[in-house]
Amino acid sequence: MPVKIAIIGAGISGLSCAYHLKKYRSKAETYVYEAQNKIGGLCGSYTEKGFTFDYSGHLLHTSKPAGKKLAEELLRGNKKTISRQAYVFYKGKKIDFPFQNNLYALDAEEVSRCVSGALKAYAKPATNTDVFSGWALSLYGKGICEAFMFPYNSKLWNYPLNKISSAWCGKFIPASALEDIIKGAYGKRKKAFGYNSVFDYPQKGGCAAICEALAADLTNIQLNSPVKNIDVKNKTFTAGGKKTHYDKLVSTMPLPELGKAAKGLPAKIQNAFKKLKHNSLYVLNIAFEGKAPKGHWFYFPEEEYPFYRVGVQSAFSKNSAPKGSFSLYIEFSLKQNGRADLNKLKAAALEALKKLGFIKEESKILTEKWIYIRFGYPIYDKAYAKARAEILAYMAKQDIYLLGRYGAWEYSFMEKSLLDAAALAKTLSKVKL
Ligand SMILES: Cc1cc2nc3c(=O)[nH]c(=O)nc-3n(C[C@H](O)[C@H](O)[C@H](O)COP(=O)(O)OP(=O)(O)OC[C@H]3O[C@@H](n4cnc5c(N)ncnc54)[C@H](O)[C@@H]3O)c2cc1C
């Protein structure tokens, strides 16, 4: 069967592309192929025993006017704008996030170590700022790096910090000025820091409500249809057992998987695919009887906690948990394709939650589910930029467009997925098919 525009994946990127394409072209020209039996991908949600969970809490951070406008268009009355309440647990203290701007909460000796480290870094910045460790040292100094930046990011990335490039940092880590570090050492600030200080969250249906809105008017979404055997020369693939010819292909499937599915790639490109690295994650979605800890999410730099972050899913919408109960998403990082003993991990997590006072000895678990995210964060090592650029350039020449955090292999969030997809739809609106 010939298809003019085929989109691999009905996650937020693929659906946004199809949603925007229908503004320019006939709906009949675009087909979305989804491997799973439902839409949404990582931005999906599920409901169990009255609790609505995301596949790890997914909050919509919009920083651009077009992103805000699209969020309004998609969610209309089903959206609440929320101000972040996030904390770092450090040496038994609950410190406001970001750590480096809230040093006032630390012991005096620790404050002085962090502030003097920041002053020294300012006077004599590190020179190797192209890697994460050098970048962080030059901005925050040794004290802050040793207390938070290094242990937290080592836990999250599961990769040596002196081998990760700093290319992604500016957008995601509040690059505090020295003045903010010092002012924050004296007392609590009103100023909001970072890309996620305010976020939107659908009040009904979890994050999946965004994808549902994108898909509402689309007709050609084929579920249970993993795309395989992509013949880039002859422009064909198989999906749901059928061979299909395409004119343009948009891929949101994880880039390393595209490398395996695509046939007839030149040796240079095959080699570039081999260089892509990522970590893997487990998420434990779990609900308890009782009262939720106060806050939206918490960071854990210390080794004694098996997780790197815990979020309170029920804090984003009162509709996501029955009264008298609350729900958490607990995130664990592993090396690439790593696996763990989930019974041991859960036991360690429950012990840690008790120690933190998040749950009591007798707290009853109401529902729980483990989620494995094989492609968690693409790793920006030294080979990353060149390998990715070679693959993107080659694929574009074959009329294959790569989209989304995993498709385009970048550390990005939902707003970028939505808007990059809108931009690609505009580009595709101009091509003759
Ligand atoms: C732990 C975690 C927390 C996050 N939190 C946030 C957050 O709070 N806010 C935020 O903005 N972003 C967050 N993100 C990022 C967000 O998840 C991604 O930006 C987003 O999911 C990208 O969407 P996508 O459609 O590109 O990819 P995906 O969601 O991965 O969708 C891709 C789709 O393609 C399908 N697919 C794969 N292979 C094939 C195939 N061969 N054939 C057909 N279909 C296929 C998959 O089943 C999937 O449905 C988080 C990510 C993680 C890992």
Ligand as a Chemical Component Dictionary entry (heavy atoms), coordinates in Angstrom:
data_LIG
# 
_chem_comp.id                   LIG 
_chem_comp.type                 NON-POLYMER 
_chem_comp.pdbx_formal_charge   0 
_chem_comp.three_letter_code    LIG 
# 
loop_
_chem_comp_atom.comp_id 
_chem_comp_atom.atom_id 
_chem_comp_atom.alt_atom_id 
_chem_comp_atom.type_symbol 
_chem_comp_atom.charge 
_chem_comp_atom.model_Cartn_x 
_chem_comp_atom.model_Cartn_y 
_chem_comp_atom.model_Cartn_z 
_chem_comp_atom.pdbx_ordinal 
LIG C1  C1  C 0 11.639 9.739  33.437 1  
LIG C2  C2  C 0 11.235 10.780 32.439 2  
LIG C3  C3  C 0 10.520 11.880 32.883 3  
LIG C4  C4  C 0 10.167 12.886 31.968 4  
LIG N1  N1  N 0 9.457  13.947 32.424 5  
LIG C5  C5  C 0 9.093  14.920 31.561 6  
LIG C6  C6  C 0 8.344  16.034 32.005 7  
LIG O1  O1  O 0 7.991  16.158 33.172 8  
LIG N2  N2  N 0 8.026  16.990 31.091 9  
LIG C7  C7  C 0 8.373  16.894 29.777 10 
LIG O2  O2  O 0 8.054  17.804 29.004 11 
LIG N3  N3  N 0 9.066  15.830 29.328 12 
LIG C8  C8  C 0 9.443  14.844 30.177 13 
LIG N4  N4  N 0 10.153 13.757 29.717 14 
LIG C9  C9  C 0 10.510 13.705 28.286 15 
LIG C10 C10 C 0 9.362  13.144 27.451 16 
LIG O3  O3  O 0 9.061  11.842 27.898 17 
LIG C11 C11 C 0 9.759  13.091 25.982 18 
LIG O4  O4  O 0 10.133 14.369 25.549 19 
LIG C12 C12 C 0 8.595  12.608 25.113 20 
LIG O5  O5  O 0 8.115  11.394 25.580 21 
LIG C13 C13 C 0 9.014  12.444 23.687 22 
LIG O6  O6  O 0 7.921  11.956 22.997 23 
LIG P1  P1  P 0 8.079  11.145 21.661 24 
LIG O7  O7  O 0 6.752  11.050 21.040 25 
LIG O8  O8  O 0 9.166  11.759 20.872 26 
LIG O9  O9  O 0 8.655  9.722  22.111 27 
LIG P2  P2  P 0 7.889  8.513  22.802 28 
LIG O10 O10 O 0 7.026  8.977  23.905 29 
LIG O11 O11 O 0 8.956  7.523  23.137 30 
LIG O12 O12 O 0 6.958  7.953  21.663 31 
LIG C14 C14 C 0 7.462  7.167  20.618 32 
LIG C15 C15 C 0 6.400  6.198  20.196 33 
LIG O13 O13 O 0 6.923  5.397  19.139 34 
LIG C16 C16 C 0 6.495  4.053  19.326 35 
LIG N5  N5  N 0 7.430  3.174  18.608 36 
LIG C17 C17 C 0 8.695  2.829  18.937 37 
LIG N6  N6  N 0 9.209  1.997  18.014 38 
LIG C18 C18 C 0 8.264  1.837  17.067 39 
LIG C19 C19 C 0 8.190  1.113  15.848 40 
LIG N7  N7  N 0 9.217  0.377  15.395 41 
LIG N8  N8  N 0 7.047  1.179  15.118 42 
LIG C20 C20 C 0 5.986  1.913  15.539 43 
LIG N9  N9  N 0 6.010  2.608  16.691 44 
LIG C21 C21 C 0 7.127  2.587  17.434 45 
LIG C22 C22 C 0 6.515  3.875  20.822 46 
LIG O14 O14 O 0 5.701  2.794  21.222 47 
LIG C23 C23 C 0 5.990  5.225  21.297 48 
LIG O15 O15 O 0 4.585  5.221  21.414 49 
LIG C24 C24 C 0 10.529 12.758 30.598 50 
LIG C25 C25 C 0 11.215 11.630 30.164 51 
LIG C26 C26 C 0 11.569 10.647 31.073 52 
LIG C27 C27 C 0 12.323 9.450  30.591 53 
# 
loop_
_chem_comp_bond.comp_id 
_chem_comp_bond.atom_id_1 
_chem_comp_bond.atom_id_2 
_chem_comp_bond.value_order 
_chem_comp_bond.pdbx_ordinal 
LIG C1  C2  SING 1  
LIG C2  C3  SING 2  
LIG C2  C26 DOUB 3  
LIG C3  C4  DOUB 4  
LIG C4  N1  SING 5  
LIG C4  C24 SING 6  
LIG N1  C5  DOUB 7  
LIG C5  C6  SING 8  
LIG C5  C8  SING 9  
LIG C6  O1  DOUB 10 
LIG C6  N2  SING 11 
LIG N2  C7  SING 12 
LIG C7  O2  DOUB 13 
LIG C7  N3  SING 14 
LIG N3  C8  DOUB 15 
LIG C8  N4  SING 16 
LIG N4  C9  SING 17 
LIG N4  C24 SING 18 
LIG C9  C10 SING 19 
LIG C10 O3  SING 20 
LIG C10 C11 SING 21 
LIG C11 O4  SING 22 
LIG C11 C12 SING 23 
LIG C12 O5  SING 24 
LIG C12 C13 SING 25 
LIG C13 O6  SING 26 
LIG O6  P1  SING 27 
LIG P1  O7  DOUB 28 
LIG P1  O8  SING 29 
LIG P1  O9  SING 30 
LIG O9  P2  SING 31 
LIG P2  O10 DOUB 32 
LIG P2  O11 SING 33 
LIG P2  O12 SING 34 
LIG O12 C14 SING 35 
LIG C14 C15 SING 36 
LIG C15 O13 SING 37 
LIG C15 C23 SING 38 
LIG O13 C16 SING 39 
LIG C16 N5  SING 40 
LIG C16 C22 SING 41 
LIG N5  C17 SING 42 
LIG N5  C21 SING 43 
LIG C17 N6  DOUB 44 
LIG N6  C18 SING 45 
LIG C18 C19 SING 46 
LIG C18 C21 DOUB 47 
LIG C19 N7  SING 48 
LIG C19 N8  DOUB 49 
LIG N8  C20 SING 50 
LIG C20 N9  DOUB 51 
LIG N9  C21 SING 52 
LIG C22 O14 SING 53 
LIG C22 C23 SING 54 
LIG C23 O15 SING 55 
LIG C24 C25 DOUB 56 
LIG C25 C26 SING 57 
LIG C26 C27 SING 58 
# 
